[in-house]
Amino acid sequence: MKNRIKELREQKGLTQEQLGELIGTSRQAVNAIETEKFEPSIWIAYDIAQAFGCAIEEVFLFEESTKKSRSERSRRDHNGNS
């Protein structure tokens, strides 16, 4: 999932550590989310959006992915399809 965290964070003049303090997580977690190595829970995504004064959709870009979604894979695996 793409995001605009770095752009928004820099506009506010915040470091990753400062954003982490605002949302109650570590600098490392902010870095992992920002670099798209980790997808945050809905609660962390909400807190990030609140820190920037934005809607979640303005921070996280929910575009069509070339990868199959987790729910799609789960349904496929559960139904025995490949």
N, C-alpha and C positions, 0 to 999 in steps of 0.2 A: 504494500500500500504506500503510495507516494504521500509526502507531506511537505508542508511549508515551514516547519519548525525553525530551521536555521534562519531563514529569511525573516520571520516574525520576531525571533529572539534577538537578532542583530538590530532590527528596527527599534526594539525596546531598549537596546543597550545592555542586554543581559548575557551573562556567561552561562554555559551549561550548568555549572554548579549553582548559580543563583536561581535558574529556572527549576532545578531539582529541589532546592529549598522551598520554593513557592508551592510546588506540587507534592512535596513530601516524598521525594525519591532521590536517588543518588545521581551524581554527574554521569557515572557510567551508564545508568539506565537511560538518561536523557540522550546520551551519545548514541546508544544502541537504537533507540526509537528514531532519532534524527537521521541516522545513516541507513535506516530501513532494514536493520539486522534483527529487529524485534518489533512486533506489533503490540501496542499497549492494550490493556483492558479498557473497556468502555469508560470506567471510572477515571483512569489516568488520562485518557483522551479528553474527557470532559474537563478535568482540572487544567490540562494544558490549554484548551480553548478558553477557559475562564481567565487564565493568567494573561492571555493576549486580548481578552475582551471580544472574542470572535465566536461564531458558531463552529461546532465540530467540523462541519462540511467546508469551512473556510481554511481549516488547518490540515485536515486529512482529505486527500483526493481519492474518492472511491470510483476509480475508473475500471472499465472492463479489463480483466487480466487475461493474459495468454495462458496462465497456469490455472488449473482446475481449483475451484474453491474447496476448502476443507469439507463443507457440507455436501458438495457434489461428490467428492471422493468417498465420503462416508456412506452416502446413499448407494453409490455404485457398488462399494465393497459389501454393504449389507445385503444388497439384492443379488449378489453373485455375478454381476456384470463386469466386463473389463473395459 
